[in-house]
Amino acid sequence: MKIALTIAGSDPTGGAGLQADLRVFKAFGVHGLGIPSALTAQNTKGIDYIAGVDSVLLRRQLEFLLEDIKPGALKTGMLYTTYAVDLVADAIKNYSLGNLVVDPVAVSSSGALLVEEGTLDAIRNKLFPVSKVITPNIYEAAIFTGMRVESGEDMEKAAELLKEMGPEVIVITGGHLEGLTMDLYYDGGGFHKLESDKIEGEYHGTGCAFSAAITAMLCLGHIPLEAVRRAKDYIQNAIRRAYYPGRGMGLLNL
Ligand code: PXL
C-alpha cells in the first residue's frame, strides 16, 4: 500500500482541508496519514473562526508519526502559522521526505485571509525551495509575485517568477479567471496550458482536492505532468457531480 501524508486545516464540512484530502487519497487507493495544522469553524457559507494547532502538539504529531512511517509523498494545505511552516520544513529535512506538494493557501474563494502574518514569507522561503509541485490559484500567485494575475499571459509571467523561488513545478490554477478556465503548468521548460470547460457555480475545496490528487498520483509513481493532468480530470468530474448538503457552496463528489 502506498502512503501519503497531508498536513492541513480541519474543515468540519468535509469539503476542504484535511477531511477532503483523506477522501481524495482513498479515491486513488493511497493510504492517507493526516495531521491537522489548524482547526476551523466553518459551514458551506464560509469560515467563522481559525486557530493554529499548538506548536508542541504539532511537532509531536509530526515526529511521532514520522519516526514510525515514511510517506511516499506529502502535501501541505492551510498551515496558518509561521511555526507550522518551520516545523514542516524541519520534518522534511530530518526525515528526508520527497514528493512535497505545497498548496500555498492564502485566501478563501470568499476573500477571507487564511494565514497569520508572516506565514506566506515562511512558505516562500522554507517550503518552495524543497517542493516538487506548488499549486497557487491566481490570487495566491499575485500575492507571492506582487504582480496582477488576471490573464493567461499574466499567469505565464507569474509562473516564471514563482519558479525562481525554487519549486520544481508550478501549477497556477485558473478557475477564478474571467471568461476562460485554464491551469498553467510550468517546470522551466515550455508552458502547458491545461484547458477545460467552465462549470458554473461556487464550489468549496477544489484547490485542496486538486493538490491532494496530485500528491496521490506522485505517490503512485507518476511524473508531475501526468499527475497534474489526471488530477485535473478527476476534479472536473467531481465538480460536475457536486452536491449541496447546506445552504452555501457545493461540495465536490470526491
Ligand atoms: O482552499 C483553502 C482551504 C484550505 N484549508 C481549509 C479550508 C480552506 C478553504 O475554505 O477550509 C481547512
Boltz pocket constraint, residues with backbone or C-beta under 6 A from the ligand:
constraints:
  - pocket:
      binder: B
      contacts: [[A, 8], [A, 9], [A, 10], [A, 11], [A, 16], [A, 17], [A, 18], [A, 40], [A, 42], [A, 47], [A, 77], [A, 78], [A, 105], [A, 107], [A, 108], [A, 109], [A, 114], [A, 205], [A, 206], [A, 207], [A, 208]]
      max_distance: 6.0
